[in-house]
Amino acid sequence: MSVFRLNHAVLYVRDVEASVAFYRDVFGFDYTAHGDGMKGAAFLRAPGSTNDHDLGLFQIGSQAGASAAGRGTVGLYHLAWEVDTLDDLAELAGKLAAAGALVGASDHGTTKSLYGKDPDGLEFEVVWLIPADLLTEQDRTRSASIRPLDLNAEIARFGRDARGGFGVSRAAAGAVG
């Protein structure tokens, strides 16, 4: 038996209501529960998800220090959520920018990514994967490097409604891109 996907993530936050508002307004997450009597807890589900919850939030208060993960302590760097289309990625780019939460956009060859930070400065990635049947050798070669994302060029290449790949886009054995 092997693990095949991440079911949910749990974050410790300073203010659970501020975090709920962010994930609701930017990502469209909905409440599944307010922690069933646990003060300062919320459980959220991503749009279209069938999970009980995709994100658990637990409030630890305004006195909590910033995460030093990767800068002075070990810890999780970021979570990465997949979107279905480049239109979804473009819409999120606008919402993240409007919220002052967009901190980067990268082209990883086979994936196109946005990076943002939530109200507590916790980083996340939003990614669209090139479908395996549309991958070219150049895309595969570029996956060894990171370049700035030109979202408009990717939309021109694939179309706004092209459905992304799942997991890691890999062409079937013998397929030529």
KACORMO-V839621 format. One record per residue. N is the residue number from 1. SS is DSSP state (~ for helix, > for strand, _ for the rest). Layout:
n=N ss=SS
n=N ss=SS
This chain:
n=1 ss=_
n=2 ss=_
n=3 ss=_
n=4 ss=_
n=5 ss=_
n=6 ss=_
n=7 ss=_
n=8 ss=_
n=9 ss=>
n=10 ss=>
n=11 ss=>
n=12 ss=>
n=13 ss=>
n=14 ss=_
n=15 ss=_
n=16 ss=~
n=17 ss=~
n=18 ss=~
n=19 ss=~
n=20 ss=~
n=21 ss=~
n=22 ss=~
n=23 ss=~
n=24 ss=~
n=25 ss=~
n=26 ss=~
n=27 ss=~
n=28 ss=_
n=29 ss=_
n=30 ss=>
n=31 ss=>
n=32 ss=>
n=33 ss=>
n=34 ss=_
n=35 ss=_
n=36 ss=_
n=37 ss=_
n=38 ss=_
n=39 ss=_
n=40 ss=_
n=41 ss=>
n=42 ss=>
n=43 ss=>
n=44 ss=>
n=45 ss=>
n=46 ss=_
n=47 ss=_
n=48 ss=_
n=49 ss=_
n=50 ss=_
n=51 ss=_
n=52 ss=_
n=53 ss=_
n=54 ss=_
n=55 ss=>
n=56 ss=>
n=57 ss=>
n=58 ss=>
n=59 ss=>
n=60 ss=_
n=61 ss=_
n=62 ss=_
n=63 ss=_
n=64 ss=_
n=65 ss=_
n=66 ss=_
n=67 ss=_
n=68 ss=_
n=69 ss=>
n=70 ss=_
n=71 ss=_
n=72 ss=_
n=73 ss=>
n=74 ss=_
n=75 ss=_
n=76 ss=_
n=77 ss=_
n=78 ss=_
n=79 ss=>
n=80 ss=>
n=81 ss=>
n=82 ss=>
n=83 ss=_
n=84 ss=_
n=85 ss=>
n=86 ss=~
n=87 ss=~
n=88 ss=~
n=89 ss=~
n=90 ss=~
n=91 ss=~
n=92 ss=~
n=93 ss=~
n=94 ss=~
n=95 ss=~
n=96 ss=~
n=97 ss=~
n=98 ss=~
n=99 ss=_
n=100 ss=_
n=101 ss=_
n=102 ss=>
n=103 ss=>
n=104 ss=>
n=105 ss=>
n=106 ss=>
n=107 ss=>
n=108 ss=_
n=109 ss=_
n=110 ss=_
n=111 ss=>
n=112 ss=>
n=113 ss=>
n=114 ss=>
n=115 ss=>
n=116 ss=>
n=117 ss=>
n=118 ss=_
n=119 ss=_
n=120 ss=_
n=121 ss=_
n=122 ss=_
n=123 ss=>
n=124 ss=>
n=125 ss=>
n=126 ss=>
n=127 ss=>
n=128 ss=>
n=129 ss=>
n=130 ss=_
n=131 ss=_
n=132 ss=~
n=133 ss=~
n=134 ss=~
n=135 ss=_
n=136 ss=_
n=137 ss=~
n=138 ss=~
n=139 ss=~
n=140 ss=~
n=141 ss=~
n=142 ss=~
n=143 ss=_
n=144 ss=_
n=145 ss=_
n=146 ss=_
n=147 ss=>
n=148 ss=>
n=149 ss=_
n=150 ss=_
n=151 ss=~
n=152 ss=~
n=153 ss=~
n=154 ss=~
n=155 ss=~
n=156 ss=~
n=157 ss=~
n=158 ss=~
n=159 ss=_
n=160 ss=_
n=161 ss=_
n=162 ss=_
n=163 ss=>
n=164 ss=_
n=165 ss=_
n=166 ss=_
n=167 ss=_
n=168 ss=_
n=169 ss=_
n=170 ss=_
n=171 ss=_
n=172 ss=_
n=173 ss=_
n=174 ss=_
n=175 ss=_
n=176 ss=_
n=177 ss=_
